[in-house]
Amino acid sequence: MAASSAAADVGATGAGTGAAALRSLVLVGLMGAGKSSVGRRLATRLGFDFIDADTEIEKAAGATIPEIFTEHGESAFREGERKVIARLLDQPRIVLATGGGAFMNAETRARIQERGHSIWIKASLDVLVKRCARRTNRPLLANGDLRGTLDRLMRERYPVYAEAEFTVTSLDGPHEAVVEEILQVLPEAYRQAAHVEDGKIGPTE
């Protein structure tokens, strides 16, 4: 059986393992958690489309995120972010990497719950500092106090991130390990789909 045919079979059979079960996956977490890197790999494993919400926001605005913050302020950015994510979630079977503040919006959280599964990629302060130190395009980190800012954001946002349906931990290691952890916590239908994409037709362990 060809992988594409098998994928259709996996998506069309069994209560709880059929097409309705394979909902979109939305990755949440702080900047530096690895949402985009993990999301691309996860989408490939599942045969889903990968979408980075920040990239789509920039396309819609015709400006970079730092430019949006500078010219219009954070409130305007957050409103645009909410609208873009709501639109993106109308697409079926995507892996969506969201910005660090997106899940803080109650309307966005409700929309994600309605349309897909939310997955919090949790990382320690040390891991976040190490990863974010290599980046210069983060408006919220522009004050020069990287560790202090990330620590504050963790205290503000982690209690809300904890409302996500699933939680996995991103350590200072390969992103593939996080992908595997996500596949293990998701419903069985996703592991079946990943095995189909890998060319491994049959039940998973």
C-alpha positions as CSV (number, residue, x, y, z in Angstrom):
1,M,0.0,0.0,0.0
2,A,1.4,3.4,-0.9
3,A,2.0,5.9,1.9
4,S,-0.5,8.4,0.5
5,S,-3.2,5.7,0.3
6,A,-2.4,4.5,3.8
7,A,-2.5,8.0,5.1
8,A,-6.0,8.4,3.8
9,D,-7.0,5.1,5.5
10,V,-5.5,6.2,8.8
11,G,-7.4,9.5,8.6
12,A,-10.7,7.8,7.8
13,T,-11.0,4.9,10.2
14,G,-11.9,4.3,13.7
15,A,-13.7,6.3,16.4
16,G,-11.2,8.6,18.0
17,T,-8.6,7.8,15.3
18,G,-10.4,9.1,12.2
19,A,-10.2,12.4,10.3
20,A,-11.9,14.4,13.0
21,A,-9.2,13.2,15.5
22,L,-6.4,14.7,13.4
23,R,-6.9,18.3,14.3
24,S,-4.4,21.1,13.9
25,L,-1.6,21.4,16.4
26,V,-0.8,24.8,18.0
27,L,2.6,25.2,19.7
28,V,2.8,27.8,22.5
29,G,5.6,28.9,24.7
30,L,8.1,31.6,25.3
31,M,10.5,32.9,22.6
32,G,13.5,30.5,22.5
33,A,11.4,27.4,23.4
34,G,11.9,26.1,19.9
35,K,8.4,26.3,18.6
36,S,9.3,27.0,14.9
37,S,12.1,24.5,14.7
38,V,10.0,21.8,16.4
39,G,6.9,22.7,14.4
40,R,8.6,22.3,11.1
41,R,9.9,18.9,12.0
42,L,6.6,17.8,13.5
43,A,4.6,18.9,10.4
44,T,7.0,16.9,8.2
45,R,6.5,13.8,10.4
46,L,2.7,14.2,10.2
47,G,2.3,15.3,6.6
48,F,0.7,18.6,7.8
49,D,1.5,22.1,6.6
50,F,3.7,24.2,8.9
51,I,2.8,27.8,9.5
52,D,4.7,30.4,11.6
53,A,2.2,32.9,13.0
54,D,4.8,35.7,13.3
55,T,5.7,35.3,9.6
56,E,2.0,35.5,8.6
57,I,1.6,38.6,10.8
58,E,4.5,40.3,9.0
59,K,3.0,39.4,5.6
60,A,-0.4,40.8,6.6
61,A,1.1,44.0,8.0
62,G,3.7,44.5,5.3
63,A,6.2,45.2,8.1
64,T,8.5,43.3,10.5
65,I,7.4,42.7,14.0
66,P,9.9,45.2,15.4
67,E,8.6,47.8,13.0
68,I,5.0,47.0,14.1
69,F,6.0,47.5,17.8
70,T,7.9,50.7,17.0
71,E,5.3,52.3,14.8
72,H,2.0,51.1,16.3
73,G,2.7,49.7,19.7
74,E,2.3,46.3,21.3
75,S,-1.5,46.6,21.7
76,A,-1.9,47.0,17.9
77,F,0.4,44.1,17.3
78,R,-1.6,41.9,19.7
79,E,-4.9,42.7,18.0
80,G,-3.4,41.9,14.6
81,E,-1.9,38.7,16.0
82,R,-5.4,37.6,17.3
83,K,-7.0,38.2,13.9
84,V,-4.3,36.4,12.0
85,I,-4.3,33.3,14.2
86,A,-8.1,33.1,14.1
87,R,-7.8,33.1,10.3
88,L,-5.0,30.6,10.2
89,L,-7.0,28.2,12.4
90,D,-9.7,27.9,9.7
91,Q,-7.2,25.8,7.7
92,P,-7.3,22.0,8.4
93,R,-4.4,20.0,9.7
94,I,-1.7,22.5,10.2
95,V,1.1,22.8,12.8
96,L,1.0,26.4,13.9
97,A,3.9,28.0,15.8
98,T,2.6,31.0,17.8
99,G,4.4,34.0,19.2
100,G,5.1,34.0,22.9
101,G,2.3,36.4,23.8
102,A,-0.5,34.9,21.6
103,F,-1.8,32.4,24.1
104,M,-2.2,35.1,26.7
105,N,-5.3,36.3,24.8
106,A,-8.4,34.5,26.1
107,E,-10.2,34.7,22.8
108,T,-7.2,33.1,21.1
109,R,-7.1,30.3,23.7
110,A,-10.8,29.6,23.1
111,R,-10.3,29.5,19.4
112,I,-7.3,27.1,19.6
113,Q,-9.3,24.8,21.9
114,E,-12.2,24.9,19.4
115,R,-10.1,24.2,16.3
116,G,-7.1,22.1,17.5
117,H,-4.8,20.8,20.2
118,S,-2.6,23.2,22.1
119,I,0.9,22.1,23.1
120,W,3.1,24.1,25.5
121,I,6.8,23.7,24.8
122,K,8.2,24.4,28.2
123,A,11.9,25.4,28.7
124,S,14.0,26.4,31.6
125,L,15.3,30.0,32.0
126,D,18.9,28.9,31.3
127,V,17.8,27.2,28.0
128,L,15.8,30.3,27.0
129,V,18.7,32.7,27.8
130,K,21.1,30.6,25.8
131,R,18.9,30.5,22.7
132,C,17.6,34.1,22.8
133,A,21.1,35.5,23.3
134,R,21.8,34.6,19.6
135,R,18.8,36.7,18.4
136,T,18.5,40.5,18.0
137,N,15.0,40.9,16.6
138,R,12.9,40.4,19.7
139,P,11.2,43.7,20.7
140,L,10.4,42.5,24.2
141,L,14.1,41.7,24.8
142,A,15.4,45.1,23.6
143,N,16.0,46.5,27.1
144,G,19.4,44.8,27.5
145,D,18.4,42.7,30.5
146,L,17.9,39.3,28.8
147,R,17.7,37.1,31.8
148,G,15.6,39.5,33.9
149,T,13.1,40.0,31.1
150,L,12.8,36.3,30.4
151,D,12.4,35.6,34.1
152,R,9.6,38.1,34.3
153,L,7.9,36.7,31.2
154,M,8.1,33.2,32.7
155,R,6.4,34.3,35.9
156,E,3.7,36.2,33.9
157,R,3.0,33.6,31.2
158,Y,3.8,30.2,32.5
159,P,0.6,29.9,34.6
160,V,-1.4,30.7,31.4
161,Y,0.6,28.4,29.2
162,A,-0.2,25.7,31.7
163,E,-3.8,25.8,30.4
164,A,-2.6,24.2,27.2
165,E,-3.9,20.7,26.5
166,F,-0.5,19.1,26.5
167,T,2.9,20.0,27.9
168,V,6.4,18.9,26.8
169,T,9.8,20.0,27.9
170,S,12.5,21.4,25.6
171,L,16.0,20.7,26.9
172,D,19.3,21.8,25.6
173,G,19.3,19.1,23.0
174,P,18.1,18.1,19.5
175,H,14.6,19.4,18.5
176,E,13.8,15.9,17.2
177,A,13.6,14.7,20.9
178,V,10.8,17.3,21.5
179,V,9.0,16.1,18.4
180,E,9.1,12.5,19.7
181,E,7.8,13.6,23.1
182,I,4.9,15.5,21.4
183,L,4.0,12.4,19.4
184,Q,4.0,10.3,22.6
185,V,1.5,12.6,24.4
186,L,-0.8,13.1,21.5
187,P,-3.7,10.7,20.7
188,E,-2.8,7.5,18.9
189,A,-4.1,8.7,15.6
190,Y,-1.1,11.1,15.3
191,R,1.4,8.4,15.9
192,Q,-0.2,6.3,13.2
193,A,-0.1,9.3,10.8
194,A,3.6,9.8,11.6
195,H,4.4,6.2,10.9
196,V,2.5,6.4,7.6
197,E,4.6,9.4,6.6
198,D,7.8,7.6,7.7
199,G,6.8,4.6,5.5
200,K,6.1,2.5,8.6
201,I,2.6,1.2,8.1
202,G,1.2,-0.6,11.1
203,P,0.5,-0.2,14.8
204,T,2.8,1.8,17.0
205,E,4.2,0.8,20.4
